[in-house]
């Protein structure tokens, strides 16, 4: 007897998912962390932030399933464990301030205990993903319409050029003095000799260029001040870290075509899948006022947006007084609640990480992660 099996679309998707999952390989945790850093370097994060691997199971640890969430709550942790996750990527760091105890008393301590007991790692990129060219703020800008954008506060390269913070240049008149200067410089830590140049006018002179740290600079100047007969024509230059293209906090976006404030509100609500946003009208503005320049910052924008010239500020939250300051200058302010300006990015992140990791592991989104605030 022949039996017929009816395959529904849901069944087909489940079978496809199982086939794809079984065909994926594991990645060693350290290899995966290195790849994640290649995708968006943790050096881009703000100095006050707590990013990277926050909870590490005892090695060796391999990852088959990477679980993405905006906030790691106890409800989300339960979901991650049910889905057999090996590493949780939580955009917001669940451990921000130091924990003095690991007990069952507070929810954050319980997260750490559950992660370790179930051999699940926890990783947070937070502001590194804010600053990245393909990160959260760039995703938020996609909802505005066709525009050009640049970071409000550009990121700088991780290292100073040529390994120092300052450059010292001076001339030495004789070979005897030159040997003594070079010998003394080599005794100073965190310093490098970048160039020599010799020229002869009435007398031979050698121009020395040094790159050094702030501390080394003080030692160099102390040596030179004690041996004034050795040198002349001294210059001290401050070396700045070079900016990174399209990388940094916030975005200043210029629309190709101006749109009314009412139109911008509808675009933003549609992009963030929100029924409501909060609006502060700038002084003298109406819903029909044109918007050409938008300054935005995912999450909390008070500091990043302060003082920026724009027609509209878009962020998750701002302090009451910062909203008043902006409105008094004729700047409209749209607030969407903190994580509503971030969470939608995770869908794009899943696709980008899948391509970056060559689909070697299973990447899933939390279905229980949500903004804690609701409009009722």
N, C-alpha and C positions, 0 to 999 in steps of 0.2 A: 504494500500500500504506500502511495506517495502522499507526503504531507506538505502543505504549503506554509511558508513563513512570510508574514507581512512585515516589511521593513519600513518603519516610519522615519521621518526626517530626524527625530530625536535619536532613534536607534542608530541611524547611519552616522550621525555626528559622534555618538559615543564610541562606536567601533573605530571610526577614524582616529579619535583621540587616543584610544588604547593602542592602536597600531603605531601612531606617532610616538607615544610615550615609551613603548617598548623598544623602539628603534633608537632612542636617544641613549647616549652614554653618560657616564658619571664624569664629574670634574673634581679634581682635588681642590680642597678649599683654598689653599694658597694660590693655586693657579687661577682659580676663579676670581679671587680678590685682586690679583695682578691685572686681570682682564678688565675688571670693573674700574680699576684706577686708570687704565688706558682709555676707557670710555669717557671718564670725567675725573680728572686728577683731584684727589683730596686736598692738594695744595691750594686749590681755588677757594676752599671754605674759609669763612671768617675766623679770625683768631680766637674769638670767644666761643666758637661752636665746639661740639663734641661729636666728631664724625669718625667713620671707619668701622672696624670690627669691634663691637661692644661686648659680645658674649661669644666665646670660642669653646666648643666641645673639645675634649682631650683628643689630640692627634693620634693617628691619622683620621681625617674627616673628609668624606667625599660628599658631593652634592649632586643629586639627581633632580630635585625639585626646588626651584627658587620661588619664593612667595613674596609678592609685592603688596605693600600697604602704605597708606599715608600716615596712619597712627596705629601703633601697636597697643591695643587695649586687651583686657582679659578675654573679651568675646572674640576678638580677632585671633588671639593666641590659640583659643580652643579650635577655631576653624583651621588654622595653620597645622595644628597637630592632627586633626581629622584627615587633612589632605596629605599627610605624610611628608611635610616640608622638611628640608634639610638645612635651609638657610632662609631667614626672613630678612628682606630688604625693607626696612621701615624708613620712609622719607624723614619723618621727625624722629630724633633720637629718644628712645624711651628712657635711657639713662642720660641725664644731662648734668645734674649736680652729683657729687660723690655720694655713694651709699655707704653709710657707716655700719649697717647691719644687713645681713641677708636672711630674713626671717619670713614668716607667713603673715606678718602684720600689715604691710602695705601692698597695694596692687603692683607697684613697680618691682618690689622685691619678689613678689610671687611670680612675675614674668621671668625673672632671672632664674629662679628655682626650676620652673617648668621647662625653660629652655635647656638647662643643663641636664635635668633628669631625663629629658627626651632626646638629647643629643641634637639640638637645633641651634645653629648659630644665629646671631643677630647683627646686622650691618646697617649703618645709617650714613647716607651721603649728605643730606640736608642742604646747607648753603653751597656746597660744591655743585649741586644740581641747579641751584638758583643762578649761579654765575656761568655755567657751561653754555656755549653757543647754541647747543641743541637741547637746553634744559627747560626748567619750569617757566621762566619768564618769557622765553621765546614761544613756548606753547600758548601762554596766556595772550600774547600779542596776536596770535592767529585769529582770535575772535573779533578783532577790530575791523577787519576788512583789509584791502590791499594797502600796504604801507611799507615804508622803510624804517628801520629801527637801529638804535645803537645803545650800548649800556650807559646808564646814568653815571655809575661809578666803575670805570674800567678796572679790570684785574691787571696786576703786574706779574711779570715772570717770577718764578720761584726764587731764582738766584740773581744776585747782582752781576752785571757784566764783568767778566774777567775775575770774578771771585772777591770783589771788595766793595766797600761803600764809598770810598774816597780815592781820588787820584792826586798824588803829590808829584810835582815836576820841579826840578831845580838843576842848575848848571854847576859843574865841578871843573876847576881850572887846570889841575895837574894830575898826571898819572899816579903820583904818590898819594895825593888826597883821594883819588878815585878808588884805589885799592882799600884804603881805610874805611871809606863810606860803604862800599859793597860788603866788606867784612862785617861791619856793624849792622847793616840792614839784614843780613842773613841770620843774625841772632834773634831777630824779632819775629814772633809768631804772627800768623795770619797776614802775611804780606807777600807780594809777588812783584818782581821786576819785569815790567812789560816791554820796555824798549830802551835802547841806547842810541844816541845820535851825536856824531862828532863833527864839528865845523872849525875852521881856522880863519880868523880875521887877523887881528894883530897878534892874538895868541890862541892856542888850541883850547877848546872847551868841549866838555862832554855833557850832553843833556840826558838826565836820568828821569824816567817815568816809573812811579811805583803805584800799584793798587793795594789798598790796605783797609782793614776794618777800622772802626772808630777808635778802638783801644790801641791798635797798632799806629794809627795816625798820631796819637798823643806821644807815643814813644819815639817816633821818627822826628817830630818837632822838638822834643826834648833833646835828642842827640844833636840836631842841627843847631839849636840855640846855644849849645855848649861848645860848638866847633864852627863858629861863624866864618872863620877864615877858609873853610872848605868849599863854601857854596855861595851862589848868588841867584837872583831872578827866580824866586820861589813862587809857585802857583799851587793853590789847593782847589780841587774841583770836587763837587758832590756828584757821585754817580747815581743815577736813578734807574730803577728797574724798568725795563721796556714794557709798554702795555701789550696785552694780548688781544689780537683782533676779535671783535664781537663777543668778548668775554667780560663779565662783570655783573654787578648788582643792579637790578631794575632795568627798565627799557624806556627810552624816549622814542615814541613812534610818531611819524608824520604820515598822515593818510594821503594817498594819491589824490583822492577827491574828498573834500569836506562833507560831513554828514551832520544832520541835526542831532542834538542831544538825545531826543526821543528815539531816533534810529540807532544810535550807539547803545542805548540801554537795551533795546530788543536784540541787537547783535550779541551783546555780552551775556544776556540771559540765555539765549539759544546756545551759545558756545559752552557755557557752564552748566547747562541743563537745570536752570533755576527758575522757579515761578516768581520769585521776588528778589529784589536787591534794595539796598538803602541808598537814598540820594540826598545830597546836600547841594542845593542850587547855589552857584556863585552869585555874588551881589550883581544885580543888573542882568542876570541871565534868565532864560526861559527854556522850556522843552524844545522850542524851535531854534534856539541859538546854535550857530554852526560850531562844529568841533573839527579841528584840523590836527592839533598836536595832543597826544595822550601820553602821560607819564604813568607807568604802571610798576607795581611790585607785588609779586605773589606773597601771600601770608600777611605780615605786618609791615605796612609801608611808611609809618610815621617818619622814621629816620632817613630812609632812602629818598623819599619824595620831597622832603622839606626844602623849600627854597627853589624848587625846579619850576621853570616857566612853562606852562601848558594850559590848554583849555579844559582838560579833564584829568583828574587823578583816579586811577583804578587800582584798588587793592582789597585785601580781605578785611583788615581792620586798621583804624587809626585812632589816636587819642582824641577825646572831645575837643581839646584846645587846638590841636593841629588841624582838625576839620574847620573850626572857626577861623583860624588864620588863613587857610586856603580859600574859604568862601569869601572872606573879606577882600581878597585880591581878585575876585571874579572867577575863581577856578571852581568848576563843578567837581564834586567828589562822589564816587560810587564805591560803596562797601558791600562785599558779598559774603562776609564771614570768612575767618582765617583759612580753614582747610578747603573751602569751596573753590578757592583760586589755585589750588594745587592738585587736588585729587584726580581730576580729569587727565592730567599729564601721564598718569600711570599707564593708561592704555597705549599711548605713544611710546612710553618707555619700554613696555613689554615687547613691542615690535622692534624697536631699535636694539634692545639687548639681544633679542633673538637673532638678529642679523649679525651683531657684533660677536656673539658667542658661537656663531655658525650652527645654531639650533642643536647644540650638543646636550643641552639640559632642558627640562620642562620648566616653563615660566608661567605662573598663574597669578591672577589678580584676586585680592580679597573681595568677597561678596558682602561682608559684614562691616567693613570699614565705612564710616559715615561721619558727617559733621555732627558734633554733639548738640548743636543748637538747631531748633526748629521754629518755624513761624506757625502760630496756632491762633 
